[in-house]
């Protein structure tokens, strides 16, 4: 199983990092690029944390906007600090990098369309994560619709979104339905997560 940036970000911001570890059977696995192998190698999760840190400087302390940004930055910092413990960074092979590049290259637009994707290219973290999962026959936890379509077209076996995983957390009694729904809808309302509404 590999987790994309959106799912990892959402679970961290909701305060559910421990639940994501449990759902991942003891660890969270992300591709290099979503997070660097070492602290001095920035990744997409680092940039997400930095975005919220900038937001705290734009709003006076005490305002809801400040509090939401501060909490998000703190929770993302806590997730990132787990690197090398229960957060594993997976390094792609050269073949996997080739596939990731093809999923982003302008000249491969027609091929991507043949997979059922829209014309846009995938983000780097999504592309590398998808390539690793397809190559190694691993489950892919991802929110991006195009990435999910490409993963399934390339033979992927299981793709779960933030919503799927939150509901799985309820099924496994990690979360109450009330808490899961409230935090999920907060991600959509406050943190600009564009996932579908809770059913």
Buried (B, 14 or more C-beta within 10 A) or exposed (E): BBBBBBBBBBBBBBBBBEBBBBBBEEBBBBBBBBBBBEEEEEBBBBEBBEEBBEBBEEBEEEEEBBEBBBBBBBBBBBBBEBBEEBBBBBEBEEEBBEBBBBBBEEEBEEEBEEBEBEEEBBBBBBBBBBBBBBBEEBBBBBBBEBBBBBBBBBEBEBBBBBBBBBBBBBEEEBBEEEBBBEBBBBBBEBBEBEBEEBE
